[in-house]
């Protein structure tokens, strides 16, 4: 079951670590899989669920955002290692 959206506490760093991003991506993928399965069962039962479709789209968008952020961080990390 997806976790409710929460805001980061003010004391938290603004930028997550690569490990944290990996965990965030895994959580977002679990949410996506939950919504996808739910929608498949609902559609098989003849139910139209536009809200569920929006939630699935939001989960897929979140995964893409987190993956792009991870790619940027990996790029920064590789550039900083080549400078050393």
HUGITA-V703316 format. One record per pair of residues at least 24 apart in sequence whose C-alpha atoms are under 6 Angstrom apart, sorted by the first residue. I is the first residue (numbers start at 1). J is the second residue. Records with the same first field share a line. If there is no record, write none. Layout:
I = J + J
This chain:
2 = 31
25 = 63
28 = 63
32 = 56 + 59
